[in-house]
Amino acid sequence: MSEISRSSTRLDGYVDRYAARTQGMTASEIRALFAVASRPEVVSLAGGMPNISGLPLDVVGSAVGDLIAANGPVALQYGSGQGDPTLREQITDVMRLEGIEGHPDDVVVTVGSQQAVDLVTRIFCDPGDVVICEAPSYVGALGVFKAFQCEVVHAEMDAEGLVPDALRQAIVATRAAGKTIKFLYTIPNFHNPAGVTLTPARRQEVLAICREHDILVLEDNPYGLLGFDAEPMRALRADEAEGVIYLGSFSKTFSPGMRVGWALAPHAVREKLVLAQESATLCPPAFSQMAVSAYLTTHDWQGQIKQMREMYRERRDAMIEALDDFMPAACTWNNPHGGFFVWVGLPPGIDAKAMLPRAVTARVAYVPGTAFFADGYGSSYMRLSFCYPTPERIREGVRRLAGVLEQETELRQTFGATGPSHELPRSGYDAPSSDLS
């Protein structure tokens, strides 16, 4: 049979031509849910979409109109591969709220912080290199690491964030196996998906461990300004300038549609990031950058963030109250002090991924815990997002979800089915109390 006739029988006739790294490119479990979760009859507790309904759209529209009228030829043209100088200066003001004294010259503007993860991985990682990640970890970053053929080694988390001893053990075991660790990827504030925050004492210990073992830290901090009960935590980058690359974003504090994020990197790394940015996109969109800059200049953005914090606190409270009222006694969950997410442990034997189709039939959506692990764990957990639905919708969604869980439990009891128990003692979420805050 000829090559042409063989390929015509395949769903993808190009399968033999793709690069080996494409084998690591898989669909995000969250993206796969969007088509279903966006249906109006479904209460989506799945996606982490910011609620931008409170933005002063008249102010934003006026600022954009003025931008085009005054600087249209610049805003609609190619720009610098490093990003707009004025915005980079403003970004240093934003980071100063978390104790970071960065220089605009070391800021690289990216197409959201997601692209920053991609660029950092691109310039540091060869196939087979190891990235250490918390267990669980952000699904978007795991997808990047897999696409670049990295091996992810997970380190345990608990209610206080990344466990330092687990980090040490992961480093020692990985190097004993003859593998190269390129960096630690961590979300220290209001973690996605776990909702926990790394304590101040552990921050210093994690930095000390990474200094001792000469490991770079990739600090991803999209939620740091969205705490409910206190001022922003001091960033890891504030105490370690040379060993930490800091990633930030305006997606959660202004608009995800603008797709503006950034990386603050040591000077030498900055140069490589700019080259990688120019190779990938030539330059980040000038219009989006200048629109964000105009917003920061003309609007009380810190006051706007305060309003967002209050809105998300109200939604967090609605979710915790609903979980208390409706969920089976065998479930566990944390009470986050900021961000968008609650991490829920299910009764023994319940598989979150297997249960998802039945939940969607009951018109509620969530993200199974397996999306947040590179090694197949997490089936007895789910991530619930409280950022987008109204408090009333959150309560109704949790009520529907609890009903699905009760039916699932009854079926298993009736037919004697068995399934995974809480298989993640390393993650520290097996406490009998729902107050893992």
N, C-alpha and C positions, 0 to 999 in steps of 0.2 A: 504494500500500500504506500502511495506517495506521501511526502510530508504534508502536502496541501490537503489531501483527502483525510489524513489522520487528524489534522488540526480542525477540520470542519465538523468532526464528531464531538468536539469538546465544547463545554460552555464557554471557556476562555481559550481561544486559539493562540494566545500569546504566552501561555503559562510557562513554556520552556525558555522564554526570552527575558523574563524579569530578572532583576538583580536579586541575589540571595537575601538581601536585607528586607525585601518586600514580604518575606515569609513572617516577619514580625509585625506586619501592619494588619491590625484587626479592628473591627468596628467597636467603638465605645458602647458599653452597655447602656450608658445614659443617653447617648445620641439615638440609639436604637429605640428608646422609649418615647422619643419626642412626638412621633406621629400619633401615638396612642394618647400620651399624657396631655397633648394639646387640645384634645376633644373637650368641648365645654361641659359635657356630662361627667367627665372624669375629674376627681379631685387629685391633682398632681402634688404629691409630697416627694417628688423625685428630683427634678432639676433645680440647680442652685441659681435660678435667675434672679438678679436684683430687682427689687420693686422700685421702679423709677416714677411711680405715679405721683410722688410728692415733689418731683423736680419742678422748679419754676419755668415751665416751658416757654412762657412769654419772654422771660429774661434771656433764656438760651436762644430763642428765635431772634430776638433783637440783637444779641451779641453776634450771632452768625451773620445776620443781615449787614450789620456794620462792618464785620470782617470782610465780606465780599465787596462791599462798596468801597472800603478804604484800601484793602490789601488783596483784592481778588487775583491780580496777576501773580502774586507770590504764593497765595494759598492754593491756587490751582496748578502750580508748576512743580517740577521735581524739586526735591530739597536735599539736605545733607544726609549722608548715610548714618551719621551719629544722632541726628535729630535737631530740632529747632533750638537755638541757643537760649532764647527767652524761656521756653518751656523747661529746658534743663535747669535753668536757674530756679524756676518755681518749684521744680521737683525737689531740689535741695531744701527748700522751705518746708515742703510736706514731710520729708524724712526727718527733719529736725524735731518734729513732734515726738519721735521715737528715740531721740538722743543721738541721731546720726549727724555727724559733721562731715558731709561729703562735698566734693568739689564738682561743679558743673562739667568740667572737662572729663570726669570719670563716669559720667552718666551716658548711657546709650539708650535711646528711645526705641521701643520695639512695638510690634503689632500685638498688643496685649502681652501680659507676662508669659502666656503660653509660648509665644515665639522666643522669648528670652530663655525659657527652659530648653527649647530646641537648639538655639544658637550655642548655649553653653555646652550642651551635650555634643554638638557638632565639632566644637574646637578642642574638646578634651578627650573624648571617648573613641577608642578603637573597638572593633568587634571582640567580644569576650571580656572586656573590662567590666569591673564591678561598680555599681552604684549602691550605696547603703541607703535604705529608705525605712521610715517608720512602718510599723505594721498595725493598722492599715495605712495606705498612702493615697494621694490624689491620683485618680484614674488617668487624667490627662498627662501627667508626668510619666506614669508607668507606660503609657502608650508611646511616648517619645523614646524612653530608654529601650523599649523593645524594638522599635523601628530602627534604632541605631545598633542593634544586636548587642546591647549590654546585658549583663546578668544582674538582676536585682537581688540583693540580700536584705531581708527584712530584719529589723531590730525591734524588740518588744516596746510597747507603750503601756502606760497605766493612766490613772486619773490625773497624774501630775506631768504627763507628757512622756517624751522619750526617756527610757530607763538607761542611765549611764552605764551600769554594769552590762546590760544587754548590748550596748554599743561597743564596749570593750571586747566582749566575747565575739561579736560579729567581725570586728577588725582582726583579732587574733586568729580566728578560725579561717577567715578568708585568706589571709596571708600564709597561714600554714599550708593551705591547699595550693600555694604557688600562684595565686591570682592577684591581679593589680586592682587596687581600689582607687578610683578617680575622684570621687567626692561623696559626701553625705548630703542627701536631699532631705530637707526638713521644713515643716510648716509649724512654727512654734506657737502661733497665736490662733486660737479658735479653729482648731485643726479641721481640715476637710479630708476624710469624712467624720473623724472621731469627736470633734467639738471641744476637745480638751486644750489646755494651754500649758506650755512648758514653764515651770516655776522658776523664779529668779535664781535660786541656788543651783538648780539643774542646768540652767543656761551657762553658768560659769563652769560647771563640771564638764558639760559637753564640749565647750570651747577648749578647756584644758586637755581633754582626751584627744581632740583633733590636732591641737598643737603638738602634743607628745608624739603622735603617730604621723605627723605631717600630712594631714588629710584636709583638703579644701571643703568648706561648707557652702552649700547652695541654700540660702535662706529665702524661702518663698513666703511672702507676707501680704496677700491680697486683702485680708480681713483685719489687719492690725488696728485700724482706727475705728472699728465697729464694736468696741467693747461696751457692755451694758452698765457696768457698775463702777468703773474706775477709769483713770486716765490711761492713755496707751502705754503698753509695756515697753521697756527699753529693749531695742533690737539687739540681736547678736552682733550685727555689723557695727553697732555703736561701741562695742568693746574689743573688736578685732577687725582692723582695717585691711590687713594683708591676707588674712586667711578666710575671708567671707565674701562671697558674691551675693549681693542683696537684690531681690526682685520685688518690684512693686507694680501697682496697676490702678488706673482710674475706673476700671470696670465696675467695682463694687461701691465706690464713693461718688461716682458721677454717672457715666454711661458706658455700658458694655458695647453698645453699637459703635462707639468711636474707635474701639480697638487700640487704645493707647496704654502701653505699659512701659517698664524700663528696667534696666539693670545698672546697678552701681558696682563697679568692679575695680580691683587694683589696676594701676595704670597700664601695665604691660598686657593684662588680660583685656582691658578696654580696646586696645589696638586690634587684637584678634577678633573681638566681637564686632567691631565696625567693619572689618574685612568680610566677616561671615554675613553680616547684614547686607552689605552691598552686593554680595554674591547671590543672596536669597531674594532680595526685593529691590535692589538699588538704593532705596531709601524708604523709611516709614512715611505714610501719607502726610503730606504737609498740611492739607486742609484739616484733618482730624487734630493734629497737634496744635494748630493755631486756634481752632475752636475751643479746645480744652484750655489753652492759655488765656483766651478771652474770657472764658467762664471764671477762671481763677482770679482774673484781674478785676472783673466787674461785679462779681457776686460774693456774698459772705459764705464761702464754701465751707468754712469750719462750722458756721451755724447750721448749714444744710446737713452736714454730717451728724451734728447733734440731733437734728430731727430724725434722721435715718436711724440712729441708735435707738431712739425712743420708739419708733415704729417697729423695729425688729425685736426690741425687748417685749413689746406687747404681743407680738406673734410667738415669740419663744414661750412666754407665760401661757398663752392659749394652748400651745402644744403640750407643755408639761402638765397642765391641768387636765387636758383630755387624756393623756397617757395614764395619769393617775386614776381617772374616772372609768376608763373603758378597757384598758389592756389587761390580759390575763396575768395572774399573780406571778407566774413563772418568768415573765419578761423582765428585763433590766434595761436601764437607760441612764445616760448622764444628763446633767443640767448645765448646759453651756453658758458661759459668762459673756459670750459675744459670738459674732459670725452668723452662720446660716443653718447649722446642722445639729441633729441629735442622732446618736449612734445607739441602736436598739438591739439587744440580745434576745433571741427567741427561745421559747420552751424547747427542752431536749427533744430531738427527733424531727423538728420542723426545718425544712430546707427553704430558705428565702427565695432562691432562684426557681425552684420547682413550683412554689406557691404563687409566683408572680402572675401567671396567666389567670388564675382564679381571682386574684385581687383585681386585676383589670376588668374582669367580667363583673365584679362587684363595684366597679367604677371608682377605683382608687389605685394610685401608682406610687411606687417607691423604688429605690435602687438596691438590689441584692448586695450583700457584703462582698461577694466574690469579685465584684468589679474593682475592688480596692487592694487586691493582693496579686502578686505576680506568681504565686506558688500554689494556687488552687484552694486556699483557705477562705474562710469568711462565709460559708454557706448558712451558718446559724445566726447571721447578723443582717441588718438592713440599715441604710441611711435614710433618715427622714429630713426633709428640708422644710423650714418654716418661713422662708424669706418672702415668698411670692403670694401665697393665698391669703385671703382675709382671715381674721381669727375665727369667724363663723365657719368658713370653708375648712380651715384646719381641724376644727372640732368634728365636723361631719366626716372628714377624711379619716381621722383616727377612729371614729366610731365604726365606719365601714371596715377598716383594716382589722379592728378587734373582732368584728363578726367573722371575717375570713379566718382569722387565727383560731377562733373557737370551733368553727366547723372543721378546720384541718386537724385540730387536736382530737375532736370527737371521732373523726374518721380513723385516725391512727389508733385510738383506744379500741374502737369497735373491731378493726381488722388486724390488730396486733402489729401494725407496720412499725418498722424501726427506721431510723435515719440518723444523721449526724447530731451529736450532742454539741455543747459549747466546746469546740475543738481548739480554742485559742487561749489557753491559760497564760501563754506568753504575752497576750495583749492586755491583760489586767482588767477585763470587763466582766468577770464572772462574779462580782460581788453581789450578795443577795439583796442589797438595797438599791433603790432607784436614784439615790442621791450621790452619783459619782461626779460631783462637781469639784 
